[in-house]
Amino acid sequence: MNKPIRAMSIFCLVLFAALLLNTTYLQYFDADKLNSRSDNKRVRDAEFSRKRGAIVAGGSSVAESVPTKDQYKYQRVYKQPRKYAQLTGYYSYIYGRSGVEQSQNEILSGADPRLFVNRVVDMLGNAQPKGGSVSLTVNPKAQNAAYDGLRGLGRDAQAAVVALEPSTGKVLAMASTPSYNPNLLAGHKFSEVQRNYERLSKAKSQPMLNRAIQDTYPPGSTFKLVTAAAALSSGQYTPNTKVAGGTSLDLPQTTVNLPNEPGLDCGTTRITLTQALENSCNTAFGEIGLKLGDAALREQAEKFGFDQTYLEDLPGQVKSRFPANPDLPQTALSAIGQYDVAATPLQMAVVTAGIANGGTVMRPYVVDEVRAPDLSVLDKTNPEAFRSNAVSSSVARELTQMMISVVDNGTARTAQIPNVKVAGKTGTAQRGPDQPPYAWFVSFAPADDPKVAVAVFVDDPSVPRGEISGSGVAAPIAKKVMEAVINK
Amino acid sequence: MSAISAMRDRAFTHRRRRGAELFLLVISLVVGIGAYAAVGLGVEGTVPADIVGYGGWLAALCIGCHVVVRYTAPYADPVLLPIVAALNGIGLAMIHRIDLANLDANPQAQTFARDQLVWMTLGVVLFVVVMVVLRDHRRLQSLTYTCGLAAIVLLVLPLLPVIGTQINGARIWIRVGPLGFQPGEVAKVLLVIFFAGYLVLHRDALALAGRRFAGIDFPRGRDLGPILAMWLVSLGILVFQRDLGSSLLFFGLFLVMLYVATERPGWLVVGSAMFLVGAYLGYLAFGHVERRVDAWLHPFSAANATNAYQIIQGMYGMAWGGLVGRGLGQGDPTLIPFSYSDFIMASLGEELGLTGVMALLLLYGLIVERALRTALVCRDAFGKLVATGLGVVFALQVFVVVGGVTKLIPLTGLTTPFLSYGGSSLVANWVIIALLLRISDQARRPLPELTSPDEDDATQVVKLS
């Protein structure tokens, strides 16, 4: 009987080998995945009672953990909570995380592989492991200007600002109003946190929505920059090419005409492309759209980042879009940023920064550096070109000149800064007949050596319909943000 | 030279190795009592106040076993007892640790460690009884059918009204007054003896007749009786007691012993096919089997939120433990339902880490290896079969329960030998170890010095036929 007994020994050996391999898989290879699941109470408890790293903007912390006497030992505290809420996000026991708290959780909680040595040292020293800190790219002055500008709007206004450094893609400012106080969600009295969360998530004004990246709006006339870029890149147009002016453009296949906004100088019949941009003439860009066709417009839009997500440091970026199959009238409307064209404020800032940077679109980023608990730098983000030739450098130069002319002579005079050349473009996007239009403004400065590109989006129902305009509402905010960056 | 003395000369003479056993036993006690102290340090920051009483009691039990083995089975395997002592000590420490966590949450919570120590004491008493009373395992062969009958009675008991109780969906308990008991654990031992006795008698018929197909000898149809009967018994356990684990265990045990007795792999083929059919029928017919399989395949799907809760918590615990564990008293094992019994392996994985789990699995593996080694050197067929059966049933049980907890196979309710809380299992496993020690003592003992008949001139041997 010894032969089958030997066979059974091998069989038992296989059983035990399977158990050993499987536990190795579970406790070593699969452990990280299991530990990062959001319903894993052990990890959440341990993380929650650990000294979480700080989130730093311009050298001072905007989110940090301070010791408390309750069972979780540390309380997350947000200084300037509403101003930085869209960047920091919240850190809640019940509702998890958002913003940088979410995207940089591994560093902040200390679970990152790069902090392995620190963890081992902490373990040997019987100390609680600590998290590393995250430095934001944000310029606090620009962020102040952006948030104060938005707060200066009416109480009902929903608005967002994004400022980028064109040469790197650094996000210098990002604000969205109405904002919220993340401290309300970080508390340790969970019933209170629950009430706060329900109130915030049910509020009609959607305070937890980061309008800068998580929602899209018709960009209106600011999209004419994309149309102009497509026109100049096609070789059929120069800034001096004559395009349709007058009061309205006859759209094919329909009896409806595309009118220009009253009070703008769009000439009588034919005007130059520069003049068309200066006065944001719908007739001219409608005609260009019809001539280039929707495919050329879409291609240009996608070169600037439409239909893609590229912001890795903040969760929830939505894609901006250009309609898939517009007919001819719809193509003409799309060319002026209406119909189904929709963009995030970040996307319009990226378009502007791309033009400012000579046609090279840098990937926007929010996290500049991550540091270990001992403040040694673990990683510094390298600026990276997202699209190296969205437009050629000569087209970028021509567009810049045209945008300077918009600020100097055209619709964007409110954005002028003394002794600094500013390039900009206004936008006023129509939506339903009874709703006030969206006001947009995009700009960069100084035009000859761009340090900052801004996009401002405002939806303010308290301003009378006739007074809403990119120039009147949005441009002054952009101007403040640009000044904050330039006047160091 | 006679055949017997020639065999004695050729055979490897085993040493007694009782000193080695004592040395290993001391190490095991250091591990077990050290774990108990570590629990106190981890949870309360001090060594438990009763460490001397507890450690003394544990040491007295283990050393007592050693002394009994020294006198009643001097050639027995020296490794088995220390392994069991270590496992039992670690199990007690872990159950005590979970008691402390439960008491912390609710001062009126039920505690288990004290009960478990009482059960262990009872197990040791039975161990001693077996060692003292049963001086030769072959005497069990005469009890073949008694054991079979007793096993059937024990398996049926939980189905009877009044004393049978259903706990957590499985009807495998009997309850007499305050005492709960799982007769299936004891039936396991009796079944091994019954199968061994039965197969020793009938193995020739089962082994020789048959037809050859595809290179494998398949048994005759009329010889399928016993395996068919066992298949039906296993299905009965599955149907009436809703106990997937025991059903699989008993059938697997029978199959392996049949194969070992007959040396015909054909039985394995036939049996595995029957097992697959039974398992599939069970899957189709019973919601609880289907739920278990579904919770195993898709633990994280929303539909399995309640079914897979336990296994997910167990996996989280083990992942949280990682390579070296959180340390005794430093984890959160009470998040896992039944962390002190069925899921004690997950609790240990959390606090002792992959390192600890591997050590425990290797201890189990060593028990199985020792049992099968005993079977190899054993000189009689009955002893070989009993040792193989006990070793394999142990291996299967560890595989089914640990594999279930670590999501290698669907979860079935079985106890983790010597570690998890449960009196019947602990007592039965101590008896298993006693039987293995008895058989190994017989197997390793040098053959008695017989005087060869032809050297004895005084006796005339007369050939009668």
Boltz contact constraints between the chains, C-beta under 6 A:
constraints:
  - contact:
      token1: [A, 1]
      token2: [B, 260]
      max_distance: 6.0
  - contact:
      token1: [A, 1]
      token2: [B, 384]
      max_distance: 6.0
  - contact:
      token1: [A, 2]
      token2: [B, 376]
      max_distance: 6.0
  - contact:
      token1: [A, 4]
      token2: [B, 259]
      max_distance: 6.0
  - contact:
      token1: [A, 4]
      token2: [B, 260]
      max_distance: 6.0
  - contact:
      token1: [A, 4]
      token2: [B, 263]
      max_distance: 6.0
  - contact:
      token1: [A, 5]
      token2: [B, 260]
      max_distance: 6.0
  - contact:
      token1: [A, 5]
      token2: [B, 372]
      max_distance: 6.0
  - contact:
      token1: [A, 5]
      token2: [B, 375]
      max_distance: 6.0
  - contact:
      token1: [A, 5]
      token2: [B, 376]
      max_distance: 6.0
  - contact:
      token1: [A, 5]
      token2: [B, 388]
      max_distance: 6.0
  - contact:
      token1: [A, 8]
      token2: [B, 392]
      max_distance: 6.0
  - contact:
      token1: [A, 9]
      token2: [B, 372]
      max_distance: 6.0
  - contact:
      token1: [A, 12]
      token2: [B, 368]
      max_distance: 6.0
  - contact:
      token1: [A, 12]
      token2: [B, 395]
      max_distance: 6.0
  - contact:
      token1: [A, 15]
      token2: [B, 395]
      max_distance: 6.0
  - contact:
      token1: [A, 15]
      token2: [B, 399]
      max_distance: 6.0
  - contact:
      token1: [A, 16]
      token2: [B, 365]
      max_distance: 6.0
  - contact:
      token1: [A, 19]
      token2: [B, 361]
      max_distance: 6.0
  - contact:
      token1: [A, 19]
      token2: [B, 402]
      max_distance: 6.0
  - contact:
      token1: [A, 20]
      token2: [B, 361]
      max_distance: 6.0
  - contact:
      token1: [A, 22]
      token2: [B, 406]
      max_distance: 6.0
  - contact:
      token1: [A, 22]
      token2: [B, 408]
      max_distance: 6.0
  - contact:
      token1: [A, 23]
      token2: [B, 357]
      max_distance: 6.0
  - contact:
      token1: [A, 23]
      token2: [B, 406]
      max_distance: 6.0
  - contact:
      token1: [A, 26]
      token2: [B, 318]
      max_distance: 6.0
  - contact:
      token1: [A, 26]
      token2: [B, 406]
      max_distance: 6.0
  - contact:
      token1: [A, 27]
      token2: [B, 318]
      max_distance: 6.0
  - contact:
      token1: [A, 27]
      token2: [B, 322]
      max_distance: 6.0
  - contact:
      token1: [A, 27]
      token2: [B, 354]
      max_distance: 6.0
  - contact:
      token1: [A, 28]
      token2: [B, 354]
      max_distance: 6.0
  - contact:
      token1: [A, 31]
      token2: [B, 319]
      max_distance: 6.0
  - contact:
      token1: [A, 31]
      token2: [B, 322]
      max_distance: 6.0
  - contact:
      token1: [A, 34]
      token2: [B, 315]
      max_distance: 6.0
  - contact:
      token1: [A, 34]
      token2: [B, 316]
      max_distance: 6.0
  - contact:
      token1: [A, 34]
      token2: [B, 319]
      max_distance: 6.0
  - contact:
      token1: [A, 35]
      token2: [B, 319]
      max_distance: 6.0
  - contact:
      token1: [A, 40]
      token2: [B, 316]
      max_distance: 6.0
  - contact:
      token1: [A, 42]
      token2: [B, 316]
      max_distance: 6.0
  - contact:
      token1: [A, 42]
      token2: [B, 320]
      max_distance: 6.0
  - contact:
      token1: [A, 42]
      token2: [B, 332]
      max_distance: 6.0
